[in-house]
Amino acid sequence: METTSPGRPRDPAVGERITAAAVEVFARQGWSGFSLDAVARTAGVGKASIYLRWTDKEALLTDAMAAVFAPIADIDSGTLRGDLEQLALLLLTLYADGVRGTAARRIVVESEVTEAVRERWATVRAEQIATTRSIVRRAVERGELATDAPVALVLDSLCGAAMLHPVAVSAAHLTEPALARHAAAMVDFVLAGASAYPRR
């Protein structure tokens, strides 16, 4: 989250340009090439504009990548199928995006091997997991799923497939209509598996 300090109000558009540039630089160059100088050049701002908002490059990268996944928190259609279709389509669209998709995959790997961002990203990841699990918990509360439904398997299957699909198919399968159809098919498959899952 951006740091705050007294003074002239900051232009939110500048902050958005900086975070977009951070995602772009990270996608292209990874952590080894990620610097505030590179982000400032890409965003077309002075480095001072970054330091007004973030204390260091670790904080900037974490915030920028958290924003990429932030729309997940807005999912709440009122039904399990609706929520899962929204989640699947959001992730499919994200991972099909050249820049954001590459950055999203990079952060999963690089946060495991880069001590400077590991702890920060672990906090964001825990929030993401809690948010997606709340989708299934709401479904249980509504009676759409049994209380012993395989929550982790449902979400692992859906989210994992959404990450893999864009790198496993041609561009013809990554149009908006194609992704929407695939999202619906993924949800059908996952829900059918959940209903047939053996109780132990």
SULTAJO-V945349 format. One record per residue. D_CENTER is the distance of its C-alpha to the mean C-alpha in Angstrom with 1 decimal. Layout:
{{D_CENTER} {D_CENTER}}
This chain:
{{15.7} {18.4} {21.8} {24.6} {28.3} {31.2} {32.4} {31.7} {28.6} {25.8} {24.7} {21.1} {21.0} {21.6} {18.7} {16.4} {18.2} {17.8} {14.0} {13.8} {16.4} {14.8} {11.8} {14.7} {16.9} {14.5} {13.7} {17.5} {18.9} {16.7} {17.6} {21.3} {21.4} {19.2} {21.7} {22.2} {24.9} {22.8} {20.2} {23.2} {24.8} {21.8} {21.3} {25.1} {25.6} {27.6} {26.2} {27.8} {25.3} {22.5} {24.6} {25.3} {21.7} {20.5} {22.7} {21.5} {19.1} {17.3} {16.6} {15.6} {13.1} {11.5} {11.5} {10.4} {7.2} {6.7} {7.5} {5.0} {2.7} {6.4} {7.9} {7.4} {10.2} {12.4} {12.9} {16.5} {18.8} {21.5} {21.5} {19.7} {19.9} {18.6} {15.6} {14.8} {15.4} {13.1} {10.2} {11.4} {12.0} {8.7} {7.1} {10.4} {10.5} {7.4} {8.9} {12.2} {11.9} {13.9} {12.7} {9.0} {8.9} {11.3} {9.7} {6.5} {9.4} {11.5} {9.9} {10.2} {13.8} {14.9} {13.9} {16.3} {19.1} {18.9} {20.5} {19.8} {16.1} {16.1} {17.0} {14.8} {11.6} {13.1} {13.4} {9.7} {9.0} {12.0} {10.9} {7.8} {10.6} {13.0} {11.3} {10.9} {14.4} {15.8} {15.5} {17.9} {20.0} {20.7} {21.8} {24.1} {25.5} {26.3} {28.0} {25.8} {25.1} {27.5} {27.1} {26.9} {24.3} {22.3} {19.0} {17.4} {18.7} {17.5} {13.8} {14.1} {15.9} {13.6} {10.3} {12.3} {14.1} {11.3} {10.3} {14.0} {15.4} {14.7} {16.3} {19.1} {20.5} {22.1} {21.1} {23.3} {20.9} {17.9} {19.5} {18.3} {21.0} {20.4} {16.7} {17.8} {20.6} {18.6} {16.1} {19.3} {20.9} {18.1} {18.5} {22.2} {22.2} {20.1} {22.2} {25.4} {24.6} {23.9} {27.2} {29.1} {27.7} {30.8} {31.3} {32.7}}
